[in-house]
Amino acid sequence: MEFGWTSEQKTLFDSIERFARKSLGQELIERDRAAEFDLAGWRECGKFGIQGLPVPEDYGGLGLDAVTTVGALERLGYACADNGLVFSLNAHLWTAAMPLVAFGTEEQKQRYLPGLCSGELIGGNAMSEPDTGSDSYALRTSATRQGDRYVLNGSKIWVTNGPVADLLVVFATVDRAQGARGITAFLVDKHTPGMTVGRKLDKMGLRTSPMAELFFENCEVPEQNRLGREGAGTSLFTHSMSWERGCILASAVGSMQRLLETCVQHARQRKQFGQSIGKFQSVANKVVDMKLRLETARQLLYHGAWLRSLGKSALMEASMAKLYLSESWVQTCLDALQLHGAAGYMTEFQIERELRDALASRIYSGTNEIQRTLIASLLGL
Ligand SMILES: Cc1cc2nc3c(=O)[nH]c(=O)nc-3n(C[C@H](O)[C@H](O)[C@H](O)COP(=O)(O)OP(=O)(O)OC[C@H]3O[C@@H](n4cnc5c(N)ncnc54)[C@H](O)[C@@H]3O)c2cc1C
């Protein structure tokens, strides 16, 4: 087994760190409070190439393999404390750009991918509905074929990037009676008549990542905007969820590294009872557990990405990574907060925001209860 990075990979990761420190995460406390998306930062990420990390070079991406991509996102998460911006970038990558790479026609790829990679276009994905979350294939949003177009009716909720997205991958059913086999994906441009973006949803964490509801009322989508075959929406969704679950928390590994370093420094400097608090075993144990979780999370992340680089679907590994990394991130945030005492609870120390951001990771991309169900079924239970 080879665990080292090449010098090209190291150079890339170092340049991502320099870029993120210089161009991202400014005035984060204020932007988090105001729930403000960093559009300028998004555009800078596009110029750097973040939105196209794993997208083939022919379409404007950097064409990186999965292992290098997760390494790059890990470093981005380490150097950019704006987890909301990083989350928006992930949603864009895994649920808009990569499904297009895998399922788009040549014409669709040429039309959208260069803009999605350059940061000019923002992508998002609309699967969840008010009545269907975990039971995602029980969709109500319908797509009725009329000649060379489909007419969409229904509504979507919890759409990350919804308020700012130029392109949405929308899932609808062409026949509810067919269940999962009726689900079909569509590329819907912003301003398509009949599609309305609802109010921006205010949330506990990831506040700099905008979210909205979408409404479809006789929204006509031309046939050439169907993504994949009619009825292929389920396999498309499974494919993008496998990528997403395997990679979306790479940046959380970076965040855990950042928190570990902050905690080591604090535990060494903060003195109580005449000595550094790090000398108290119950404090040191928290830091040790952070390190252990970080390294275990990293191995799971890299292993899944390595399988993906070999062309394997790595479904089990993706679910395990999503489950373990999210729980680890939350626990690391909780421990970091406790270790900082009252300061940890205060906004200015920026740990309470990390905790609020991390909590969402147990819910998005399929809740952790659903990941356990998937792993159990893959184990044959
Ligand atoms: C920050 C964030 C961003 C998101 N972005 C998007 C997006 O861009 N696009 C999009 O389409 N959706 C998005 N979502 C929605 C997300 O995919 C759903 O929240 C998720 O699938 C769960 O659905 P739900 O919220 O309806 O919960 P429910 O399905 O109602 O679940 C409620 C509880 O019941 C449990 N439960 C449900 N069914 C089972 C079962 N069979 N076995 C065991 N437990 C079960 C769940 O685990 C959960 O604890 C986002 C969510 C969040 C928090």
The ligand as a MOL file (V3000), in Angstrom:
LIG
                    3D

  0  0  0     0  0            999 V3000
M  V30 BEGIN CTAB
M  V30 COUNTS 53 58 0 0 0
M  V30 BEGIN ATOM
M  V30 1 C -27.9660 21.3790 5.6070 0
M  V30 2 C -28.8400 20.5210 4.7390 0
M  V30 3 C -28.7310 20.6110 3.3630 0
M  V30 4 C -29.5770 19.8690 2.5340 0
M  V30 5 N -29.4830 20.0380 1.1730 0
M  V30 6 C -30.3480 19.3600 0.3670 0
M  V30 7 C -30.3190 19.5730 -1.0610 0
M  V30 8 O -29.4940 20.3220 -1.5840 0
M  V30 9 N -31.2380 18.9180 -1.8130 0
M  V30 10 C -32.1470 18.0730 -1.2820 0
M  V30 11 O -32.9230 17.4910 -2.0420 0
M  V30 12 N -32.2070 17.8510 0.0570 0
M  V30 13 C -31.3330 18.4720 0.8890 0
M  V30 14 N -31.3810 18.2740 2.2560 0
M  V30 15 C -32.4160 17.4190 2.8040 0
M  V30 16 C -31.9100 16.0810 3.2980 0
M  V30 17 O -31.5370 15.2600 2.2350 0
M  V30 18 C -33.0250 15.4680 4.1550 0
M  V30 19 O -33.1740 16.2850 5.2880 0
M  V30 20 C -32.7570 14.0510 4.5620 0
M  V30 21 O -32.8190 13.1820 3.4640 0
M  V30 22 C -33.7650 13.5670 5.6400 0
M  V30 23 O -35.0730 13.8120 5.2490 0
M  V30 24 P -36.0790 14.5790 6.2500 0
M  V30 25 O -35.4090 15.8240 6.7070 0
M  V30 26 O -37.3750 14.6910 5.5750 0
M  V30 27 O -36.2040 13.6310 7.5160 0
M  V30 28 P -37.1900 12.3840 7.6730 0
M  V30 29 O -37.0390 11.4580 6.5250 0
M  V30 30 O -38.5510 12.8780 8.0020 0
M  V30 31 O -36.5530 11.6690 8.9480 0
M  V30 32 C -36.8380 12.1040 10.2860 0
M  V30 33 C -36.1360 11.1360 11.2420 0
M  V30 34 O -36.6370 9.7990 11.0320 0
M  V30 35 C -35.5670 8.9330 10.7260 0
M  V30 36 N -35.9980 7.9370 9.7220 0
M  V30 37 C -36.7450 8.1370 8.6150 0
M  V30 38 N -36.8840 6.9930 7.9400 0
M  V30 39 C -36.1980 6.0410 8.6290 0
M  V30 40 C -35.9400 4.6440 8.4370 0
M  V30 41 N -36.4190 3.9780 7.3830 0
M  V30 42 N -35.1740 4.0000 9.3580 0
M  V30 43 C -34.6740 4.6630 10.4240 0
M  V30 44 N -34.8750 5.9740 10.6540 0
M  V30 45 C -35.6270 6.6510 9.7670 0
M  V30 46 C -34.4700 9.8130 10.1340 0
M  V30 47 O -33.1950 9.2110 10.2380 0
M  V30 48 C -34.6190 11.0670 10.9820 0
M  V30 49 O -33.9350 10.9060 12.1970 0
M  V30 50 C -30.5400 18.9960 3.1040 0
M  V30 51 C -30.6310 18.8810 4.4970 0
M  V30 52 C -29.8050 19.6440 5.3100 0
M  V30 53 C -29.9180 19.5160 6.8110 0
M  V30 END ATOM
M  V30 BEGIN BOND
M  V30 1 1 1 2
M  V30 2 1 2 3
M  V30 3 2 2 52
M  V30 4 2 3 4
M  V30 5 1 4 5
M  V30 6 1 4 50
M  V30 7 2 5 6
M  V30 8 1 6 7
M  V30 9 1 6 13
M  V30 10 2 7 8
M  V30 11 1 7 9
M  V30 12 1 9 10
M  V30 13 2 10 11
M  V30 14 1 10 12
M  V30 15 2 12 13
M  V30 16 1 13 14
M  V30 17 1 14 15
M  V30 18 1 14 50
M  V30 19 1 15 16
M  V30 20 1 16 17
M  V30 21 1 16 18
M  V30 22 1 18 19
M  V30 23 1 18 20
M  V30 24 1 20 21
M  V30 25 1 20 22
M  V30 26 1 22 23
M  V30 27 1 23 24
M  V30 28 2 24 25
M  V30 29 1 24 26
M  V30 30 1 24 27
M  V30 31 1 27 28
M  V30 32 2 28 29
M  V30 33 1 28 30
M  V30 34 1 28 31
M  V30 35 1 31 32
M  V30 36 1 32 33
M  V30 37 1 33 34
M  V30 38 1 33 48
M  V30 39 1 34 35
M  V30 40 1 35 36
M  V30 41 1 35 46
M  V30 42 1 36 37
M  V30 43 1 36 45
M  V30 44 2 37 38
M  V30 45 1 38 39
M  V30 46 1 39 40
M  V30 47 2 39 45
M  V30 48 1 40 41
M  V30 49 2 40 42
M  V30 50 1 42 43
M  V30 51 2 43 44
M  V30 52 1 44 45
M  V30 53 1 46 47
M  V30 54 1 46 48
M  V30 55 1 48 49
M  V30 56 2 50 51
M  V30 57 1 51 52
M  V30 58 1 52 53
M  V30 END BOND
M  V30 END CTAB
M  END
